[in-house]
């Protein structure tokens, strides 16, 4: 797992983890697959993602399932979505802009509303099934700058000198038939990125060095990620006296996450190499489940309150990590057999437990609902309860150490937060106008590079609906700061971190019909 750690030490800096230790890495992975910012239909997105004290929307499938009991007719809805990115990265004094667009299906819902129960106090029951995208992992950015102090080869050199091995031992970790090495050091040794001093007739050893060691390097890093955390939800709700609404759901969660990171160095006035590059790819797949119960109560015809309690999502994860090194040589005498070498893929299986969540909120209807409404909610997210475990290590003690390492890292890195949201809808006949805001506090205990990772989401939308059909569109703007470190060294002055200003806009269209 060493090479995997070297990559994620950099990747997780954007999530606040500054160490390459296993506990830090998989605590960060558990957090990544637990963070939910805004979900649902365009209607609920437009009012800030408020879902605690509102009903009659397909978002209730995932949000507050009690809201399904407000339905008096069945519904089919679909919400395509587009994410638009505009990221600015600063690295070694240089700014780089990156833009991207990604289409996806944000929501799909089918609601079956029951009829009145012939005067019974239990007025109506409703069943629903739907798909919801809880998080979209689409991201991309790049940065570049001239590094006069180090190379990505330096951490590999340090690994070689720390092991105190011979060149023949490193060479034995390479299979010429498959052009694969067992680790990054063996791949670098085959490409002459790592070289030892002679210790015998046909062998070499420490101290290992690299060519063009005093030459500056123009470094360029490109990062991209795709995937999502989504779930299919089955929900059931009932209405007691048109006053108390109760519901529960079962969520079957799926996570897909893929990253591709390429770091390229062009050696300024290099004598041996023109360029060196390292590529790291990560593929994550997982499945899990969760449960949620909810309630909405009408205090008066114009005021209602709601609350939900959600279990953690219990998820099994499988990841595959791939690495490769490549070079373009300037010295024609360099005895290269290949210009690139792959590292054998690394597979790892583990389980995560996401945080416990609870929310509460209130809605006030204006003009008996004919003018519109105001709504607000607060959501507690217990990030301190993140957990990860595995049975993939060689013995029970190693598995226990993994579990304890993640728990300790979670407790020192993350804190519980209360997300707050507010929104409003104004009605004029068939038309609707909406606005919302959400504040998600920084969940990290420690600040990296004095970066505040809290998020402020501003949203708005419009819609139209009649007795048979509705269409809504929303836009949400989200900006936050993060950091990315392509590699680390003992002396922080020898390497750089890119500071990234992330700007994203989500546009969601929801269309549906009643039947």
MITORMI-773744 format. One record per residue: x, y, z of N, C-alpha, C in turn; residue number from 1. Coordinates in steps of 0.2 Angstrom, whole numbers. Each point is the difference from the previous one (the first is absolute). Layout:
BEGIN
    n.x    n.y    n.z   ca.x   ca.y   ca.z    c.x    c.y    c.z   nr
      X      Y      Z      X      Y      Z      X      Y      Z  NUM
...
This chain:
BEGIN
    n.x    n.y    n.z   ca.x   ca.y   ca.z    c.x    c.y    c.z   nr
      4     -6      0     -4      6      0      4      6      0    1
      7      0      0      4      6      0     -1      5     -5    2
      0     -2     -6     -1      4     -6     -7      4      1    3
     -5     -4      2     -7      3      0      0      5      6    4
      4     -1      5      1      5      5      3      7     -2    5
      5     -1     -5      3      6     -2     -4      4     -4    6
     -5     -3     -4     -4      4     -4     -5      3      4    7
     -4     -4      5     -5      3      4      2      5      5    8
      6      0      2      3      5      4     -1      7     -3    9
      1      0     -7     -2      6     -4     -7      1     -1   10
     -4     -5     -2     -7      1     -1     -4      2      6   11
      2     -2      5     -4      1      6      2      7      3   12
      5      3     -2      1      7      3     -6      4     -2   13
     -3     -1     -6     -6      4     -1     -6     -2      4   14
      1     -5      4     -5     -1      5      2      1      7   15
      6      2      1      3      2      6      5     -5      3   16
      1     -5     -3      5     -5      3      7      1     -2   17
      5      1      4      6      2     -2      5     -6      1   18
     -2     -6      2      5     -5      1     -2     -6     -5   19
      6     -4     -1     -1     -6     -4     -1     -6      3   20
     -2      1      7     -2     -6      4     -6     -3     -2   21
     -1     -7      0     -6     -3     -2     -6      2      3   22
      0      2      7     -6      2      3     -2      7     -3   23
      4      4     -1     -1      7     -3     -4     -1     -7   24
      3     -5     -4     -2     -1     -7     -7     -2      0   25
     -2     -6      4     -6     -3      0     -5      4      4   26
      2      4      5     -5      5      3     -2      5     -5   27
      5      2     -4     -2      5     -6     -5     -3     -5   28
      1     -7     -2     -4     -3     -4     -7     -1      3   29
     -1     -2      6     -6      0      3     -4      6      0   30
      4      6      2     -3      6     -1     -3      2     -7   31
      4     -1     -5     -1      1     -6     -7     -3     -2   32
     -1     -6      2     -6     -3     -2     -6      1      5   33
      1      5      4     -5      1      5     -3      7     -1   34
      4      4     -3     -2      7     -1     -6      1     -5   35
     -5      3      2     -6      2     -4     -2      7      1   36
      0      4     -6      0      7      0     -8      2     -2   37
     -2     -2     -5     -7      2     -2     -2     -6     -5   38
     -7     -2      1     -3     -5     -4     -7      2     -2   39
     -3     -5     -4     -7      1     -1     -2      3     -6   40
     -6      1     -1     -3      3     -6      2      8      0   41
     -1      3     -6      1      7     -1     -4      4      5   42
     -6     -2      1     -4      4      5      4      0      7   43
      2     -5      3      3      0      6      7      3      0   44
      4     -1     -6      6      3      0      0      7     -1   45
     -6      3     -3      0      7     -1     -2      4      7   46
     -2     -4      5     -1      3      7      5     -2      5   47
      6     -2     -3      6     -1      4      1     -7      3   48
     -4     -4     -3      1     -7      2     -4     -2      6   49
     -5      4      2     -4     -1      6     -5     -6     -1   50
      1     -5      5     -4     -6     -1     -4     -2      6   51
      1      3      6     -2     -2      6     -7      1      1   52
     -3      5     -2     -7      2      2     -4      2     -6   53
      1     -3     -5     -4      1     -6     -2     -7     -3   54
     -6      0     -3     -2     -7     -3     -3      1     -7   55
     -2     -5     -3     -3      0     -7      5      1     -5   56
      6     -3      1      5      1     -6      4     -7      0   57
      3     -2     -6      3     -6      0      7      0      4   58
      2      6      1      6      0      5     -1     -3      6   59
     -6     -1      3     -2     -3      6      2     -7      0   60
      1     -3     -6      2     -7      0      7     -1      4   61
      4      5     -1      7      0      3      0      4      6   62
     -4      6      0      1      5      5     -4     -2      6   63
     -6      3      1     -5     -2      6     -5     -4     -3   64
      0     -7      1     -5     -4     -3     -7      1      2   65
     -1      3      6     -7      2      2     -3      4     -5   66
      4      4     -4     -3      5     -5     -4     -4     -5   67
      1     -6     -1     -3     -4     -6     -8      0      2   68
     -2      0      7     -7     -1      2     -4      7     -2   69
      3      5     -3     -3      6     -2     -3     -2     -7   70
      2     -5     -3     -2     -1     -7     -8     -2      0   71
     -4      2     -5     -6     -2     -1     -1     -3     -7   72
      5      0     -4      0     -3     -6      7     -2     -2   73
      1     -5     -4      6     -3     -2      4      5     -4   74
      7     -2     -1      4      5     -3      6     -4     -3   75
      2      2     -6      6     -2     -3      4      6     -2   76
      7      0      2      4      6     -1      7     -2     -2   77
      3      4     -3      7     -1     -3      4      7      1   78
      6     -1      2      4      6      1      7      0     -3   79
      1      1     -6      7      1     -3      4      6      3   80
      6     -1      0      4      5      4      7      1     -4   81
      3      6      0      6      2     -3      4      3      6   82
      7     -2      0      4      4      5      5      3     -5   83
      1      7      2      5      4     -4      6      2      5   84
      6     -1     -2      6      1      5      4      6     -3   85
      2      4      4      5      5     -2      5      1      6   86
      6     -4      0      4      0      5      7      4     -1   87
      2      3      5      7      4     -1      5     -3      5   88
      6     -2     -2      5     -3      4      6      5      0   89
      3      1      6      6      3      0      6     -4      3   90
      5     -1     -4      6     -4      2      6      3     -2   91
      5      1      5      6      3     -1      0      7     -4   92
     -5      3      2     -1      7     -2     -4      1     -7   93
     -2     -6     -3     -4      0     -6     -7     -1      1   94
     -4      3     -4     -7     -2      0     -2     -4     -6   95
     -5     -4      1     -2     -4     -6     -8     -1      1   96
     -4      1     -5     -7     -1     -1     -2     -6     -3   97
     -5     -3      3     -3     -7     -3     -7      1      0   98
     -3     -2     -6     -8      0     -1     -2     -7     -2   99
     -6     -2      2     -3     -6     -2     -7     -1      1  100
     -3     -4     -3     -8     -1      0     -1     -8      0  101
     -5     -2      4     -2     -7      1     -8      0      1  102
     -3     -4     -4     -7     -2      0     -1     -6      4  103
     -6      0      3     -2     -6      4     -7      0      2  104
     -2     -6      2     -7      0      3      0      1      7  105
     -3      5      3      0      2      7     -5     -3      4  106
     -6     -2     -3     -6     -3      3     -5     -3     -4  107
     -3     -5      2     -5     -4     -4     -5     -2      6  108
     -6      1     -1     -5     -2      6     -6     -2     -3  109
     -3     -5      3     -7     -3     -1     -4     -1      6  110
     -5      4      1     -4      0      6     -7     -3     -1  111
     -2     -4      4     -7     -3      0     -3      2      6  112
     -5      5     -1     -4      2      5     -6     -4      1  113
     -2     -2      7     -6     -3      1     -6      4      1  114
     -5     -3      0     -7      4      1     -2      1      7  115
     -5      4      1     -2      1      7     -3     -7      3  116
      1     -1      6     -2     -7      3     -7      1      4  117
     -5      2     -4     -7      0      2     -1      2      7  118
      3      6      1     -2      4      6      5     -2      6  119
      5     -5     -1      4     -2      5      5      6      2  120
      2      0      6      5      6      2      6     -1     -4  121
      2     -6     -2      6     -1     -4     -2      1     -7  122
      1      7     -2     -4      2     -6      3     -3     -7  123
      7      0      0      2     -2     -7      7     -3      1  124
      2     -5     -4      7     -3      0      3      1     -7  125
      6      1      0      4      1     -6      6     -4     -1  126
      1     -3     -6      7     -4     -1      3      3     -6  127
      7      1      1      4      3     -5      6     -4     -1  128
      3      0     -6      7     -2     -2      3      5     -4  129
      7      1      1      3      5     -4      8     -1      0  130
      3      3     -5      7      1      0      2      7      2  131
      5      1      4      3      6      1      7      1      0  132
      3      5     -3      7      0      0      2      5      6  133
      3     -3      6      2      3      6      6      5     -1  134
      5     -2     -4      6      4     -1      3     -2     -7  135
      2      5     -4      3     -1     -6      8      2      1  136
      4     -5     -2      7      1      1      4      3     -6  137
     -4      3     -5      3      3     -6      5      6      2  138
      6      0     -2      4      5      2      6      0     -5  139
      3      5     -1      6      0     -4      4      7      1  140
      6      0      1      4      6      0      8     -2     -2  141
      3      5     -1      7      0     -2      4      5      3  142
      7     -1      1      4      6      2      7     -2     -2  143
      4      5     -1      7      0     -2      5      5      3  144
      6     -1      0      5      5      3      7     -3     -1  145
      5      4      1      7     -2      0      2     -2      7  146
      3     -6      1      2     -2      6      8     -1      0  147
      3      4      4      7      1      0      3     -5      6  148
     -5     -3      4      3     -3      6     -1     -8      0  149
     -5     -3     -4     -1     -7      0     -3     -3     -6  150
     -1     -6      0     -3     -4     -5     -5     -5      3  151
     -5     -3     -4     -4     -5      3      4     -6      1  152
      6     -1     -3      5     -6      1      3      0      7  153
      0      6      3      4      0      7     -3     -4      5  154
     -7      0      1     -3     -5      5      2     -7     -2  155
      0     -2     -6      2     -7     -2      7     -1      2  156
      5      5     -1      7     -1      2      0     -1      7  157
     -3      4      4      0     -1      7     -3     -7      2  158
     -4     -2     -3     -3     -7      1      6     -5     -1  159
      4      1     -6      5     -5     -1      6      1      5  160
      1      6      2      6      0      5     -2     -2      7  161
     -7      1      1     -2     -3      7      0     -7      0  162
     -2     -4     -6      0     -7      0      8     -3      1  163
      4      4     -3      7     -2      0      1     -7     -4  164
     -3      0     -6      0     -6     -4      5      1     -6  165
      2     -6     -3      4      0     -6     -4      1     -6  166
      4      3     -6     -4      0     -6     -2     -6     -3  167
      3     -6      1     -2     -6     -2     -6     -2      4  168
     -1      2      6     -6     -2      4     -6      4     -3  169
      1      6     -2     -5      4     -3     -2     -2     -7  170
      5     -2     -4     -1     -3     -6     -4     -6      0  171
      1     -4      5     -4     -6      1     -8      1      0  172
     -2      6      2     -7      2      1     -3      2     -7  173
      3     -1     -5     -2      2     -7     -1     -7     -4  174
     -6      0     -4     -1     -6     -4      0      3     -7  175
      6     -2     -4      0      3     -7     -5     -3     -5  176
     -3     -6      2     -5     -3     -5     -6      4      0  177
     -2      3      6     -6      4      1      1      8      0  178
      7      2      1      2      7      0     -4      3      7  179
      0     -4      5     -3      2      6      5     -1      6  180
      0      5      4      4      0      7     -5     -1      6  181
      3     -3      5     -4     -1      6     -1      6      4  182
      4      5     -1     -1      7      3      3      6     -4  183
     -1      6      3      2      5     -4      8      1     -1  184
      3     -2      6      8      0     -1      2     -5     -5  185
     -2     -6     -1      2     -4     -5     -1      3     -7  186
     -6      3     -1     -2      3     -6      5      6     -2  187
      2      4      5      4      6     -1      7     -3     -1  188
      2     -6      3      7     -2     -1      1     -3     -7  189
     -6     -3     -3      1     -2     -7      1      6     -5  190
     -3      6      2      0      5     -5      6      5      2  191
      5     -2      4      6      4      2     -2      6      3  192
     -6      1      3     -2      5      4      4      0      7  193
      1     -6      2      4     -1      7      6     -4     -2  194
      6      2      2      6     -3     -1      4     -1      6  195
      4     -6      1      4     -1      5      7      1     -1  196
      4      0      5      8      1     -1      2     -7      0  197
      6     -1     -4      3     -7      0      2     -3      6  198
     -2     -6      2      2     -3      6      3     -7     -2  199
      1     -2     -6      2     -6     -2      1      0     -8  200
      2     -6     -2      2      0     -7     -7      1     -4  201
     -5     -3      2     -6      1     -4     -6      2      4  202
      1      4      5     -6      2      4      1      7      2  203
     -5      3      3      0      7      3     -4      0      6  204
      1      5      4     -4      1      6      0      7      2  205
     -2      1      7     -1      7      2      7      3      1  206
      0      7      0     -6      4     -1     -2      1     -7  207
     -7     -1     -1     -3      1     -6      0      7     -2  208
      0      2     -7      0      7     -2     -4      0     -6  209
     -1      6     -3     -4      0     -6      4      5     -5  210
     -1     -1     -7      3      4     -5     -3      7      1  211
      4      5     -3     -3      7     -1     -2      3      7  212
      4     -2      5     -3      1      7      0      8      1  213
      4      3     -3      1      8      2     -4      4     -5  214
     -4     -3     -5     -3      3     -5     -7      2      2  215
     -3      6     -1     -7      2      2     -4     -4     -4  216
     -6     -1      2     -5     -4     -3     -7      4     -1  217
     -2      0     -6     -7      3     -1     -5     -5      1  218
     -4      0      5     -5     -5      2     -7      2     -2  219
     -3     -5     -3     -7      1     -1     -4     -6      2  220
     -6      2      4     -4     -6      3     -7      1     -3  221
     -3     -5     -2     -7      0     -2     -4     -5      4  222
     -5      2      3     -4     -5      4     -7      0     -3  223
     -3     -6      0     -7      0     -2     -4     -6      4  224
     -6      1      2     -4     -5      3     -7      0     -2  225
     -3     -6      0     -7     -1     -2     -3     -5      5  226
     -6     -1     -1     -4     -5      4     -5      4      4  227
     -3     -4      4     -6      3      5     -1     -5      5  228
     -3      2      6     -3     -4      5     -8      1     -1  229
     -3     -5     -1     -7      0     -1     -4     -6      3  230
     -6      1      0     -4     -6      3     -7     -1     -3  231
     -2     -6      0     -7     -1     -1     -4     -1      7  232
     -6      4      0     -3      0      7     -7     -2     -1  233
     -2     -4      5     -7     -3      0     -3      3      7  234
     -6      4     -1     -2      3      6     -8     -1      0  235
     -2      1      7     -7     -1      1     -2      5      5  236
     -6      3      0     -2      5      4     -8      0      1  237
     -2      3      6     -7      0      2     -2      6      3  238
     -6      2     -1     -3      6      2     -5     -1      6  239
      1      3      6     -5     -1      5     -4      7      1  240
     -6      0     -1     -5      5      1      2      7     -4  241
      4     -1     -5      3      6     -4      3      4      4  242
      4     -3      5      3      5      5      7     -3      2  243
      1     -7      1      6     -3      1      2     -4     -6  244
      6      1     -3      2     -4     -6      6     -4      2  245
      0     -7     -1      6     -4      2      2     -4     -6  246
      7     -1      0      2     -4     -6      7     -3      2  247
      2     -5     -4      6     -3      1      3     -2     -7  248
      6     -1     -1      3     -2     -6      6     -5      1  249
      1     -4     -6      6     -4      0      4      2     -6  250
      7      2      1      4      2     -6      5     -5     -1  251
      1     -2     -7      5     -4     -2      5      4     -4  252
      6      1      3      4      5     -2      6     -3     -5  253
      2      4     -4      6     -2     -5      4      6      0  254
      7     -2      0      5      5     -1      5     -2     -6  255
      1      5     -5      5     -1     -5      4      6      0  256
      7     -1      0      4      6      0      7     -2     -3  257
      2      4     -5      5     -1     -4      5      6     -1  258
      6      0      2      5      5     -1      5     -1     -5  259
      3      5     -3      6     -1     -5      4      6      2  260
      6     -1      2      5      6      2      6     -2     -4  261
      2      5     -4      7      0     -4      4      6      2  262
      6     -2      2      5      5      2      6      0     -5  263
      1      5     -4      5      0     -5      5      5      2  264
      7     -2     -1      5      5      1      4      1     -6  265
      1      6     -2      5      1     -6      6      3      3  266
      6     -3     -1      6      2      3      3      5     -4  267
      1      6      3      3      6     -3      8     -2     -1  268
      2      0     -7      6     -1     -2      3     -7      3  269
     -5     -5      0      2     -6      2      6     -3     -4  270
      4     -4      3      5     -4     -4     -2     -7     -2  271
     -4     -3      4     -2     -7      0     -7     -1     -3  272
     -4      4      4     -7     -1     -2     -3      7     -2  273
     -5      0     -5     -4      5     -2     -6      1      5  274
     -4     -6      1     -6      1      5      0     -7      3  275
     -3      0      6     -2     -5      4     -7      1      2  276
     -4     -6      1     -7      1      2     -2     -6      4  277
     -5      1      5     -3     -5      4     -7      1      0  278
     -4     -6     -2     -7      0      0     -3     -5      5  279
     -5      3      4     -3     -4      5     -8      0     -1  280
     -2     -6      0     -8     -1     -2     -3     -4      6  281
     -5      2      2     -4     -4      6     -7     -1     -3  282
     -2     -6      2     -7     -2     -2     -3     -3      6  283
     -6      3      2     -3     -2      6     -8     -2     -1  284
     -2     -6      2     -7     -2     -1     -2     -3      7  285
     -6      2      2     -3     -2      6     -8     -1      0  286
     -2     -3      5     -8     -1      1     -1      0      8  287
     -6      3      1     -2      0      7     -7      1      1  288
     -2      1      7     -7      1      1     -1      5      6  289
     -6      3      1     -1      4      5     -8      0      1  290
     -2      3      6     -7      1      2     -1      7      3  291
     -6      2     -1     -2      7      2     -7      0      2  292
     -2      3      6     -7      1      2     -1      8      0  293
     -6      2     -1     -2      7      0     -7      2      2  294
     -1      6      2     -6      2      2     -1      7     -1  295
     -6      2     -2     -2      7     -1     -7      1      4  296
      0      6      3     -6      1      4     -3      7     -1  297
     -6      1     -1     -3      6     -2     -2      3      7  298
      3      5      2     -1      4      6     -7      4     -1  299
      0      3     -5     -6      4     -3     -1     -2     -7  300
     -5      2     -3     -1      0     -8      6      3     -3  301
      3      5      3      5      4     -4      7     -2      3  302
      1     -3      5      7     -2      3      1     -7      1  303
      5     -3     -3      2     -7      1      7     -1      2  304
      1     -5      4      7     -2      2      2     -7     -2  305
      6     -1     -1      2     -7     -2      7     -2      2  306
      1     -6      1      6     -3      2      2     -7     -3  307
      6     -1     -1      2     -7     -2      6     -2      4  308
      1     -7      0      6     -3      3      2     -6     -5  309
      6      1     -2      3     -5     -5      6     -4      3  310
     -1     -7     -1      6     -4      2      6      2     -4  311
      6     -2      2      6      0     -5     -2     -5     -6  312
      4      2     -5      0     -5     -6      6     -5      1  313
     -2     -6      0      5     -5      1      2     -3     -7  314
      6      1     -2      2     -1     -7      7     -4      0  315
      0     -4     -5      6     -4     -2      3      3     -6  316
      6      1      0      4      3     -5      6     -4     -3  317
      0      0     -7      6     -3     -3      4      5     -4  318
      6      1      1      4      4     -4      6     -3     -4  319
      1      3     -6      6     -2     -4      4      6     -1  320
      7     -1      1      4      6     -1      6     -2     -5  321
      0      4     -5      5     -1     -5      5      6     -1  322
      7     -2     -1      5      5     -1      4     -1     -6  323
      3      5     -3      5     -1     -5      5      6      0  324
      6     -2     -2      5      5     -1      2      0     -8  325
      2      6     -2      2      1     -7      5      5     -1  326
      4     -1     -5      6      5     -1      1      1     -7  327
      2      6     -2      3      2     -7      7      2      1  328
      5     -5     -2      7      1      1      3      5     -5  329
      5      4      2      4      4     -5      6     -3     -1  330
      3     -4      4      6     -3     -1     -1     -6     -4  331
      2     -1     -6     -1     -6     -4      4     -6      2  332
      5      1      5      3     -6      2     -3     -3      6  333
     -5      3      3     -4     -3      5     -3     -7     -2  334
      2     -5      3     -2     -7     -2     -7     -2      2  335
     -5      4     -2     -7     -1      2     -3     -6     -5  336
     -3     -5      4     -4     -5     -4     -7      2     -1  337
     -3      5      4     -7      2     -1      0      7      2  338
     -4      4     -2     -1      7      2     -5      1      5  339
     -4     -5      2     -4      0      6      0     -7      3  340
     -2      0      7     -1     -6      3     -6      1      5  341
     -4     -6      0     -6      0      4      2     -3      7  342
     -4      2      5      1     -3      7     -6     -5      0  343
      1     -6      3     -6     -5      0     -6      3      4  344
     -6      0     -3     -6      2      4      0     -2      7  345
     -3      4      4     -1     -1      7     -7      0      2  346
     -3     -6      2     -7      0      2      0      0      8  347
     -6      3      2     -1      0      8     -7      0      1  348
     -3     -4      5     -7      0      2      0      2      7  349
     -5      5      1     -1      2      7     -8      2      0  350
     -2      2      6     -7      2      2      1      6      3  351
     -5      4     -1     -1      7      4     -7      1      3  352
      0      3      5     -6      2      3     -1      8      0  353
     -5      3     -3      0      7     -1     -3      3      6  354
     -1      6      1     -2      3      6     -8      0      1  355
     -2      0      7     -7      0      2     -2      8     -2  356
     -6      0     -2     -3      6     -2     -7      1      3  357
     -1      7      2     -7      1      2     -2      7     -2  358
     -6      2     -2     -1      7     -2     -7      2      3  359
     -1      6      0     -6      3      2     -2      7     -3  360
     -6      1     -1     -1      7     -4     -8      2      1  361
     -1      5     -3     -7      3      1     -2      4     -7  362
     -6      0     -1     -2      3     -6     -6      5      2  363
     -1      6     -3     -5      4      1     -3      2     -7  364
     -7     -2      0     -3      2     -7     -3      7      1  365
      0      3     -6     -2      7      0     -7      0     -4  366
     -5      4      2     -6      0     -3     -3     -7     -1  367
      0     -4      5     -2     -7      0      3     -4     -6  368
      6      2     -1      4     -4     -5     -1      3     -7  369
     -5      5     -1     -1      3     -7      5      5     -2  370
      4      3      5      5      4     -2      7     -3      0  371
      1     -5      4      6     -4      0      2     -2      7  372
      6     -1      2      2     -2      6      7      2      2  373
      2      0      6      7      0      2      2     -6      4  374
      6     -2     -1      2     -7      3      7      1      3  375
      2     -4      5      7      0      2      1     -7      4  376
      6     -2      0      2     -6      3      7      0      2  377
      1     -5      5      7     -1      3      1     -7      0  378
      6     -2     -2      2     -7     -1      6     -2      4  379
      0     -4      5      6     -2      4      3     -6     -4  380
      7      0     -1      3     -5     -3      6     -2      4  381
      0     -6      3      5     -2      5      6     -3     -4  382
      4      4     -3      6     -2     -3      5     -4      4  383
      0      1      7      4     -3      4     -1     -8      1  384
     -6     -2     -3     -2     -7      0      2     -4     -6  385
      4      4     -5      2     -4     -5      5     -6      2  386
     -1     -5     -4      4     -6      2      2     -4     -7  387
      5     -4      1      2     -4     -6      4     -6      3  388
     -1     -6     -4      3     -6      3      1     -4     -6  389
      4     -5      1      2     -5     -6      2     -7      3  390
     -1     -5     -4      3     -6      1      5     -3     -5  391
      2      5     -4      5     -1     -6      7     -1      2  392
      2      3      6      7     -1      3      2     -7      2  393
      6     -1      0      2     -7      1     -2     -3      7  394
     -1      4      5     -2     -4      6     -5      5      4  395
     -2     -3      6     -5      3      3      2      7      4  396
      6      0      2      3      6      3      1      5     -5  397
      2     -1     -6      0      5     -5     -6      3     -2  398
     -6     -4      0     -6      2     -1     -3      5      6  399
      2     -2      6     -2      4      6      4      6      0  400
      6      0     -2      4      6     -1     -3      5     -5  401
     -2     -3     -5     -3      5     -6     -6      3      3  402
     -5     -4      3     -6      3      3      2      5      5  403
      5     -1      5      1      5      5      4      6     -3  404
      4     -1     -5      3      6     -3     -5      4     -3  405
     -5     -2     -4     -5      4     -3     -4      4      6  406
     -2     -4      5     -4      3      5      4      6      4  407
      7     -1      1      4      5      3      0      6     -5  408
      1     -1     -6      1      5     -5     -7      4     -1  409
     -5     -3      0     -7      3      0     -1      5      6  410
      2     -3      6     -1      4      6      5      6      0  411
      6      0     -3      4      6      0     -1      4     -6  412
     -4     -2     -5      0      4     -6     -7      3     -1  413
     -5     -4      2     -7      3     -2     -4      1      6  414
     -5      5     -1     -4      2      6     -8      0     -3  415
     -4     -1      5     -7      0     -2     -2      7     -2  416
     -5      1     -4     -2      6     -3     -8      0      0  417
     -3      6      0     -7      2     -1      0      4     -6  418
     -3     -3     -6     -1      3     -6     -7      4      1  419
      0      6     -2     -6      4      0     -2      2     -7  420
     -7      0     -1     -3      2     -7     -6      4      1  421
     -1      5     -5     -6      4      0     -2      1     -7  422
     -7      1     -1     -3      0     -7     -7      3      0  423
     -2      2     -5     -6      3     -1     -3     -1     -7  424
     -7     -1     -1     -3      0     -6     -6      5      0  425
      0      3     -6     -6      5     -1     -4     -3     -6  426
     -6      0      1     -5     -2     -5     -4      5     -3  427
     -1     -1     -7     -4      5     -4     -4     -4     -5  428
     -6     -3      2     -4     -4     -5      4     -6     -1  429
      2     -2     -6      3     -6     -2      8      1      1  430
      2      6      2      8      1      0      2      0      7  431
      7     -2      0      3     -1      7      7      4     -1  432
      2      4      5      7      2      0      3     -2      7  433
      6     -2      0      3     -3      6      7      3      1  434
      2      0      6      7      2      2      2     -3      6  435
      7     -2      1      2     -3      6      7      1      1  436
      2     -2      6      7      1      3      2     -6      4  437
      6     -2      0      2     -6      5      7      2      2  438
      1     -1      6      7      1      3      2     -7      3  439
      5     -3     -2      3     -6      2      7      1      3  440
      0      0      7      6      2      4      6     -5     -2  441
      6      3      1      6     -4     -1      1     -6      5  442
      0     -6     -3      0     -6      5      7     -2      2  443
      5      4     -2      7     -2      2      2      3      7  444
      3     -3      4      3      2      6      5      5     -1  445
      5     -2     -4      6      3     -2     -1      4     -6  446
      3      6     -1      0      4     -6      7     -1     -4  447
     -1     -2     -6      6     -1     -4      1      6     -4  448
      6      3      0      2      6     -3     -5      6      1  449
     -3      0      6     -5      5      2     -6      0     -4  450
     -2     -6     -3     -6      0     -5     -6     -2      4  451
     -5      4     -1     -7     -1      3     -4     -4     -5  452
     -1     -6      2     -4     -4     -5     -7      0      1  453
     -3      5      3     -7      0      1     -3      2     -7  454
     -6     -2     -1     -3      1     -7     -7      5      1  455
     -1      4     -5     -6      4      0     -3     -1     -7  456
     -6     -3      0     -3     -2     -6     -6      5     -1  457
      0      4     -6     -6      4     -2     -4     -3     -5  458
     -6      0      0     -4     -3     -5     -7      4     -1  459
     -3     -2     -6     -6      4     -2     -3     -4     -5  460
     -6      1     -2     -3     -4     -5     -7      3     -2  461
     -3     -3     -5     -7      2     -2     -3     -6     -2  462
     -7      0      0     -4     -6     -2     -7      2     -2  463
     -3     -5     -3     -7      0     -2     -3     -6      1  464
     -7      0      2     -3     -6      1     -8      1      0  465
     -3     -5     -3     -7     -1      0     -3     -6      2  466
     -6     -2     -1     -3     -6      3      3     -6     -3  467
      4      0     -6      3     -6     -2      7     -1     -1  468
      3      6      0      7      1     -2      4      5      4  469
      7     -1      1      4      5      3      7      0     -3  470
      3      6      0      7      1     -3      3      5      5  471
      6     -2      2      4      5      5      7      0     -3  472
      3      5      1      7      1     -1      4      4      6  473
      6     -3      1      3      4      6      7      0     -2  474
      4      5      3      7      1      0      3      1      7  475
      5     -3      1      4      0      6      7      2     -1  476
      3      5      3      7      2      0      3     -2      6  477
      6     -3      0      4     -3      5      7      2     -1  478
      3      3      5      7      2      0      4     -2      7  479
      6     -3     -1      3     -2      6      8      0     -2  480
      4     -1      5      7      0     -1      3     -7      2  481
      5     -2     -3      3     -6      1      8      0     -1  482
      4     -5      1      7      0     -1      1     -7     -3  483
      5      0     -4      3     -7     -3      7      0     -1  484
      3     -5      3      7     -1      0      2     -6     -4  485
      4      1     -5      1     -6     -4      5     -5      3  486
      4      2      4      5     -4      4      2      4      6  487
      3     -4      5      3      3      6      7     -2      1  488
      3      4      4      7     -1      2      1      2      7  489
      5     -2      4      1      2      7      0      7      1  490
      3      4     -4      1      7      0     -6      3     -4  491
     -4      4      3     -6      3     -3      2      5     -5  492
      6      3      1      3      5     -5      2     -3     -7  493
      0     -7      0      3     -3     -6     -6     -2     -5  494
     -6      1      2     -5     -2     -5     -6      5      1  495
     -4      0     -5     -6      5      0     -7     -3      0  496
     -4      4      3     -7     -2      0     -4      5     -5  497
     -5     -3     -4     -4      4     -4     -6      2      5  498
     -2      7      0     -6      2      3     -5      1     -5  499
     -6     -4      0     -5      0     -5     -6      4      3  500
     -3      4     -4     -6      4      1     -5     -4     -5  501
     -5     -4      3     -5     -4     -3     -6      4     -1  502
     -2      1     -6     -7      3     -1     -4     -5     -5  503
     -6     -1      3     -4     -5     -4     -7      3      0  504
     -4     -1     -6     -7      1      0     -4     -6     -3  505
     -5     -1      4     -4     -6     -2     -7      3     -2  506
     -2     -3     -6     -6      2     -3     -4     -6     -1  507
     -6      0      3     -4     -6      0     -7      2     -3  508
     -3     -5     -4     -6      1     -3     -4     -6      3  509
     -6      1      3     -5     -5      2     -6      0     -4  510
     -2     -5     -3     -7      0     -3     -4     -6      2  511
     -6      0      1     -4     -5      2     -7      0     -2  512
     -4     -5      1     -7      0     -1     -4     -4      6  513
     -6      2      1     -4     -3      5     -5     -5     -3  514
     -1     -5      3     -5     -5     -3     -4     -3      6  515
